[in-house]
Amino acid sequence: MTSRASNGLCVPAFSTAVLGYLALAIAVTQAMWPVLWILFGSLKSRQEFYTNPWGLPRSWQFSNYTDAFVVARIGDYLVNSLIVVGLGLAILLITASTTAYALARFSFPGRGAVSVLILTTMMVPPDILTIPLFVVLRSLGLLGGFFGLACIYAAGGFGMSVFLLRSYFLAVPVELEEAATLEGASPLTILIHVILPLTLPGFLVVTIIQAMGMWNDLYLAFVFLRDPASATVPLGLLNFFHREAIDWPRLLAALSILTVPVLVFYSLFQRKFVEGLTSGAVK
């Protein structure tokens, strides 16, 4: 009777485990199939892509990757995007971290009004600000350059970054800053050498979220970059869309190339990114 009872208990547990693994396999397949479709499509000829869009390539056309770099100049667009994203992140992290530290630790008149004003900037649709931003950049002589577009990206992510970093700064014990102050450290020194190492997951969360938005942006880059040689990745991909047809194999080859930096960046900082997302719940 004991064996039967134990067997009877094992069968539901085994069934639950099988169903769990089956659901996990379906979820992984659903997530990975678009990536595999892009890879398979990038290795087909244009004729084979239209005749066999879902199957494996019969002849592997690695020349699509060469054409994406040489003919479509994806390498140039990749460098442009890296420059714009790097500048935007540098401006954003410097301004947002100092602002968040001031709101978290300093008491000054109007601190609540400043917080409300920053929060209000997150509620304004970016499309409404296109014309004012265009006029401001033109008057400053920054229209069409990487620095002007990077400033717009940094301003767009400023509000959310400030409130995220402020929550991380508030979790740091004040006693650590008081000890650094007694040693003669300035507020900026405390922020760099005390706060930053303790809140590194928060900085990585802000960096990844904002970098993805800057990397994938098409609308603002299309409006504010005037020179085709300064086009970023999303603008460069428009070259594959012709009036008669779309060059799908080369387009998919370019997409495969452009996903490599994202995958490498996320794989390097995956652990810190997960820690940053879950640290608030753990605390």
N, C-alpha and C positions, 0 to 999 in steps of 0.2 A: 504493500500500500504506500509505503514511503517513496519507493522508486516511481510508482505511478504518479504520486503527487508531485514529486520533483520533476518528472518528465512533463506533467501537465503545466507546471510553472515555467519550464524552460521553453516550451513551444511559443507562448505569447511573447516572451522576451526575445526569442530568436526572430519571430515575425516582425516585431517592432524594430529591431536592428536592421533587418533587411529592408523594410520600408524606409527607414531613415537614410541608409546608403543609397537606395534607389532615388529618393527625392534629391539627395545631394548630387548624384550623378546627373540627374536631369537639369539641376540648376547650373552645374559646371558646363554642361553641354550648351545650354542656352546662352551662357555668358561667353564661351569660347568660340562658338560657331561663327559669329560675325568676323572675328579675328582670322579664323582659318579661311573663311570665304574671301577675305581681302588678300591673304597670302596666295591662295590658289588662283584667284583672278589676276593677280599681278604677274603670274608666270604663264599666262595664255596669250596667244595672238588675238588681235581684234576680231577676226572672223570666228575663231574658236570660242571666244567669250560670248558672242551672240548666239552661237549654235549650241553651246554647252555651258551655260552660266553657272550651274550648280555642281558639276562633276569635277573630278580631278583633271589637271591639265594633261593632255596627251603628249605634247612636246613642250619642254620647259624653256620658256623664253626669258632667259636672264638678261637679255639685251634691254628689256623694259626698264630695268633699274639704271642701266647706263644712260639710256635716253632721258630718264627723269632727271638725272644730274646734268647732262650735257645740253640736251635740247631744251628742256623745260627750266633749266637753271635753278633746280631745287636747292642746290648747295648754297647759292647766293641768298635765297629767301630764308634758308635755315640760319645763316649767319646774321641776317637782319633781325630775325625774330629773337635770337639769343641776345643781341645787343639791346633791343627794346625791352625785353623782359628783365634783363640784368639791371638796366638803369631804373626801370619802374620799381623793382623790388628793393633796390638800394635806397631810393627816395622814400618809398613807403615804410620800410622797416625803421629807418632813422627817425622820420617824423612821427610815426605811430607809436613807437616805443617810448620816445621822450614825452609825448603827450599823455600816453597811458600812465606812465610813471608819475607825472605831475598830478593827474587826477586821482591816482591811488594813494599817494603819500603826502601831498602838500595841501594845506588849507589856505585858501585865498578867496577874496571876495569874487563872487560870480562863478564859482566852480560848478554849481548846479546848472547855471545858465549855459555854460560852455558844454556841459554834458548833453543837455537838451539840444543845443545847436548841432552838435556832432551827430546825435541820434536823428535829427531832422534831415540831415544830408542823405541818410540811408533810405528815406521815404520818397525822394524825388526821382521820378523816372529819368534815366539817362538820355532818352531821346529828346526830352524837352530842352536839355542843355546844349544840344548840338550847335545851334546857331550862336548863342553867347560864347561858347568855347571857341568856335571858329573865329569870331571877331577878336577875342582876347589873344589867341595865338598869333593871328595876323598882325595885330598892333604891337606885339612883343617881338616879332620877327622869328617866331618859332614854328610857323606853319610849314609843314612838309618835312620836318626834321625828326630824328629819333627822340631827341630830348623832350620836345613838345608833347609827342604822343606818350612818352613814359610818364610825364607829369600828369597827364589826364588819367592814365591807368592808376597811378598812385593815389590821385584824388578820389577816384571811384571806389577804391578799396579801403580808404582811410577810416571811415566810420566803423565798419565791422572789425577791422584790425585793432582799432583802439579799444573797443569794448572786449574783445577776446583777450588781448594782452593785459588789460586792466584787471580782469578776473584772475589771471595767473599771478600778477604782481601782489594782489591782495592776499593770496594764499601763502606768500613768503613771510616768515616770522619777522616782526619789526625789530626784534632783539639783534638779529644779524646786522641790520643796517645801523643800529645804534652803536654796536661794537666797531663797525668800520668807521663811523663818524668820530668816535673817540680816538681812533688811530690817525685821524686827520684826512680821511678820504672825502672828496667832494661828491656831490650828488651824481655827477656824470660818471665818476670813477666807481661809485657804488653800483650804478646801473650796469656798467660794463663788466665789472669783475665779481660782483656778488649776485645781482638779480639775473643777469643773462644766463650764467651756467645753471641756475636752479630752475629756470623757466624755458630751457631750450626746447622741450617738446611743444610748448605753445608757439614759439617762434617758427618751428618747423610746420606746424599746422597752418599758420598764417601764410607762410611761404608757399606751401603746396597749393592751398586753395586759391591764392591770388595769382600764382604763376600759371595755373591752368586757365584761369579766366583771361589773363593777358595773352597767353599762347594761342587760344582758340578764337580770339576776337577778330571779327571781320568788319563789322559796321564802322567802328571808330577808325580803324586803319584805312578803310576805303575812303573815309571822308577827309582825314587829316594828312595822309601821305600822298603827295602830288606827283612825285617822281616814280616812274615804274621801276627804276633801279633800286629804290628804297622799299619795295614791297615786302611785306612779311609773308609767312607761310600761307595763311588763309587766302591772301590776295594772289599769291603765286599759283595756288590750286585752280583759280578761275581760268588760267590759261589752257587747261585741259577741256574746257567747255566751249566747243566751237558752234557756229551757227548751224552747220549741217548735222553734226553728230558729236558725241562725247567720246574722248579717247580713254575708255575705261581701264584697259590694262596698264597704261602709263600712270593714270590717276591713282589706281590702287597700289602701284609700285611706289609712287611718291608718298602715299599714306603709310605704307609699310616702313619706309625710311624715316618718316617724321615721328612715328610712334616710338622709335628706339630711344631717343633722349628722355621721353616721359617714363618709359618702363625702367630705364636705368636709374633715373632720379628717384623714382618711387621705391625701387628695390633696395637702394642704398639706405634710404631713410624710412623704410616701412615700419620698423620697430618703434622708432621715435614718434612717428606719425600716429600709430595706434595708441601709444602711451599718452600722447597729447590729447587725443579724442576722449580717452577714458579716465584721465586723471581727475577731472572734476567729479565724476561719480564716485571714484575711490575715496577722495577726500571727504 
